Amino acid sequence: MLHFLKSTSRTVHHIQDHDEHYYNKKDSNETCISLTVWRKSLIFSCSGFTVIGSDGSLAYRVDNYTGRPDQVVLMDGWGNPIFTICRRKKLWLVDNYWLVYEGEIGKNCKNMNNNIKSSKKPVFCVRKNVSIIRQTKKLDVLAYVYSEMSDKRQTYIVEGSYTHRSCKILDESKRVLGEIKKKEGMSSSVSFGLEVFHLMVKPGFESRFAMAIVLLLDQMFS
């Protein structure tokens, strides 16, 4: 399966990812990055993700040794930690916020007295949209991404349906920065289902952060 994913991924043009900023607002004519996301770990008895670049290389990976962990580590193809994603908890209650840290913060993601035990500051926090009474225009909003917990104005919005693998990552001006799409086989007889899908990333938006949003959506809606 992995060999087949690599071969199909090579058909898409590849550009180098930019690591200076999460989003560069300058216009660019460069080609989008296309990643093939496989909702499966390459390690036996692990759950997780395997992400193949358009050149066929292993771009990102996630290996979970428990079914639904409180924290998830996104790694590059070599196993180096990129982001740690933690679900925030309030005492005995679970709220709808997730925190994203640079690198790995170890096993100190447990929440005590509403504080994450880490010397690091989260680079982003993400809130799942679970409003009981929603406005019509917000029906398709899945999550809001904030630069800080205290911010009331979101940096990014995620819309669509992760269940159907059809989502868009938008900035404040509603510009599409990334998109999750179903992967179509080159033959009508090939079906990938929901376990294999495309992650399209626009120039200037970090593919590693887009992949972190995929992990967040999977935590929220799977």
C-alpha positions as CSV (number, residue, x, y, z in Angstrom):
1,M,0.0,0.0,0.0
2,L,2.8,2.4,0.9
3,H,4.6,1.7,-2.4
4,F,1.4,2.4,-4.2
5,L,0.8,5.7,-2.4
6,K,4.4,6.8,-3.2
7,S,4.0,6.1,-6.9
8,T,0.7,8.0,-7.1
9,S,2.1,10.9,-5.1
10,R,5.0,11.5,-7.6
11,T,2.5,12.6,-10.3
12,V,2.0,15.9,-8.5
13,H,4.5,18.8,-8.8
14,H,6.4,19.5,-5.6
15,I,7.8,22.7,-4.2
16,Q,9.9,23.3,-1.1
17,D,8.0,24.2,2.0
18,H,8.6,27.6,3.6
19,D,9.4,27.6,7.3
20,E,9.8,31.3,8.0
21,H,6.1,32.0,8.8
22,Y,2.8,30.1,9.0
23,Y,1.4,32.3,6.3
24,N,3.1,34.8,4.0
25,K,0.5,37.2,2.8
26,K,2.4,38.1,-0.4
27,D,0.9,36.7,-3.5
28,S,2.8,33.9,-5.2
29,N,2.4,32.0,-8.4
30,E,4.1,28.9,-7.2
31,T,2.4,25.5,-7.4
32,C,0.5,24.1,-4.4
33,I,2.0,21.4,-2.3
34,S,0.1,18.1,-2.5
35,L,0.5,15.5,0.3
36,T,-1.1,12.1,0.4
37,V,-2.3,11.4,3.9
38,W,-2.7,7.7,5.0
39,R,-4.6,7.3,8.3
40,K,-2.3,4.5,9.4
41,S,1.0,4.2,11.2
42,L,3.9,2.3,9.6
43,I,4.7,0.8,13.0
44,F,2.9,-2.5,13.8
45,S,0.2,-2.3,16.5
46,C,0.2,1.5,16.4
47,S,-2.4,3.9,15.2
48,G,-1.5,7.1,13.5
49,F,-0.7,8.7,10.2
50,T,1.7,8.3,7.3
51,V,2.1,11.3,5.0
52,I,3.8,11.0,1.6
53,G,5.2,14.0,-0.3
54,S,4.6,14.4,-4.0
55,D,8.2,13.2,-4.6
56,G,7.4,9.9,-3.0
57,S,9.3,10.6,0.2
58,L,8.0,10.2,3.8
59,A,7.1,13.8,4.8
60,Y,5.4,13.3,8.1
61,R,4.4,10.6,10.5
62,V,2.4,10.1,13.7
63,D,2.7,6.9,15.8
64,N,0.2,6.5,18.7
65,Y,0.5,3.6,21.1
66,T,-2.9,4.2,22.7
67,G,-6.2,4.5,21.0
68,R,-7.2,8.1,21.8
69,P,-4.2,9.8,23.5
70,D,-4.5,13.1,25.3
71,Q,-1.5,14.3,23.3
72,V,-0.3,13.6,19.8
73,V,3.2,14.3,18.4
74,L,3.6,15.2,14.7
75,M,7.0,14.1,13.5
76,D,8.9,14.6,10.2
77,G,9.9,11.6,8.1
78,W,13.0,11.0,10.3
79,G,11.0,10.9,13.5
80,N,12.0,14.4,14.8
81,P,9.1,16.0,16.7
82,I,7.5,19.1,15.1
83,F,4.4,19.8,17.1
84,T,2.8,18.4,20.2
85,I,-1.0,18.7,20.2
86,C,-2.7,18.5,23.6
87,R,-6.4,18.6,24.6
88,R,-7.0,21.0,27.4
89,K,-9.0,19.8,30.4
90,K,-10.7,21.7,33.2
91,L,-10.5,19.6,36.3
92,W,-12.9,16.6,35.7
93,L,-14.5,18.2,32.7
94,V,-13.3,18.2,29.1
95,D,-13.6,21.4,27.2
96,N,-13.3,22.0,23.5
97,Y,-9.8,23.6,23.3
98,W,-6.6,22.0,22.0
99,L,-3.2,23.5,22.4
100,V,-0.4,23.2,19.8
101,Y,3.3,23.4,21.0
102,E,6.5,23.5,19.1
103,G,8.5,20.3,19.4
104,E,7.8,17.7,22.0
105,I,6.7,18.5,25.6
106,G,6.9,15.0,26.9
107,K,4.3,13.5,29.2
108,N,3.6,16.8,30.9
109,C,0.4,17.6,29.0
110,K,-1.9,16.6,31.9
111,N,-3.9,19.5,33.1
112,M,-4.0,20.4,36.8
113,N,-5.9,23.4,38.0
114,N,-6.5,24.4,34.4
115,N,-2.8,24.9,33.6
116,I,-0.7,22.8,31.2
117,K,2.5,21.7,33.0
118,S,5.0,22.9,30.4
119,S,7.5,25.7,30.3
120,K,6.7,26.2,26.6
121,K,4.0,28.5,25.4
122,P,1.6,27.1,22.9
123,V,2.0,28.6,19.4
124,F,-1.7,28.2,18.7
125,C,-4.9,27.1,20.3
126,V,-7.8,25.6,18.5
127,R,-11.4,25.6,19.5
128,K,-14.0,23.1,18.2
129,N,-17.2,24.7,17.1
130,V,-19.9,23.1,19.2
131,S,-22.5,25.9,19.5
132,I,-25.9,24.4,20.2
133,I,-27.6,27.3,18.5
134,R,-25.6,28.2,15.5
135,Q,-26.1,31.0,13.0
136,T,-26.7,29.8,9.5
137,K,-23.5,31.1,8.1
138,K,-21.5,29.2,10.7
139,L,-23.1,25.8,10.1
140,D,-20.0,24.6,8.2
141,V,-17.4,25.9,10.6
142,L,-15.6,23.1,12.2
143,A,-12.9,24.9,14.3
144,Y,-11.4,28.2,15.1
145,V,-7.6,28.7,15.3
146,Y,-6.2,31.4,17.6
147,S,-2.7,32.7,18.1
148,E,-3.2,32.9,21.9
149,M,-5.7,31.6,24.4
150,S,-6.7,35.1,25.3
151,D,-7.4,36.2,21.7
152,K,-11.0,36.6,20.8
153,R,-10.3,37.0,17.1
154,Q,-9.4,33.9,15.3
155,T,-6.4,33.7,13.0
156,Y,-7.8,30.8,10.8
157,I,-11.1,29.1,10.4
158,V,-11.7,25.5,9.3
159,E,-14.9,24.9,7.3
160,G,-16.5,21.8,5.7
161,S,-16.8,18.2,6.8
162,Y,-13.9,16.2,8.0
163,T,-16.1,13.1,8.1
164,H,-16.4,13.4,4.3
165,R,-12.8,14.5,3.9
166,S,-13.9,17.9,2.4
167,C,-12.5,20.8,4.4
168,K,-10.9,24.2,3.8
169,I,-8.5,26.2,6.0
170,L,-9.3,29.9,5.6
171,D,-7.6,33.1,6.8
172,E,-9.4,36.2,8.1
173,S,-10.1,37.4,4.6
174,K,-11.6,34.0,3.7
175,R,-8.7,33.1,1.4
176,V,-8.2,29.4,1.1
177,L,-4.8,28.3,2.5
178,G,-5.2,24.6,2.6
179,E,-7.7,22.0,1.6
180,I,-8.6,18.4,2.5
181,K,-9.9,16.4,-0.4
182,K,-10.8,12.7,-1.1
183,K,-8.1,10.9,-3.1
184,E,-9.4,9.6,-6.4
185,G,-7.8,6.6,-8.0
186,M,-6.4,6.7,-11.5
187,S,-8.7,3.9,-12.3
188,S,-12.4,3.8,-11.5
189,S,-11.9,0.4,-9.9
190,V,-9.5,1.9,-7.3
191,S,-11.2,3.2,-4.2
192,F,-9.3,4.7,-1.3
193,G,-12.3,5.3,1.0
194,L,-11.7,7.7,3.9
195,E,-8.4,6.4,5.1
196,V,-6.4,7.9,2.3
197,F,-6.9,11.5,1.2
198,H,-5.2,14.6,-0.2
199,L,-3.9,17.6,1.7
200,M,-3.4,20.5,-0.6
201,V,-1.4,23.5,0.8
202,K,-1.2,26.9,-0.9
203,P,2.2,28.6,-1.3
204,G,3.3,30.5,1.8
205,F,1.3,28.3,4.2
206,E,3.3,25.7,6.1
207,S,2.5,22.2,5.2
208,R,3.5,21.0,8.7
209,F,0.9,23.3,10.3
210,A,-1.7,22.2,7.8
211,M,-1.0,18.6,8.8
212,A,-1.3,19.6,12.5
213,I,-4.8,20.9,11.7
214,V,-5.6,17.5,10.1
215,L,-4.6,15.8,13.4
216,L,-6.8,18.2,15.3
217,L,-9.8,17.6,13.1
218,D,-9.2,13.8,13.5
219,Q,-9.1,14.3,17.3
220,M,-12.3,16.3,17.2
221,F,-14.5,14.4,14.7
222,S,-13.3,10.8,14.6
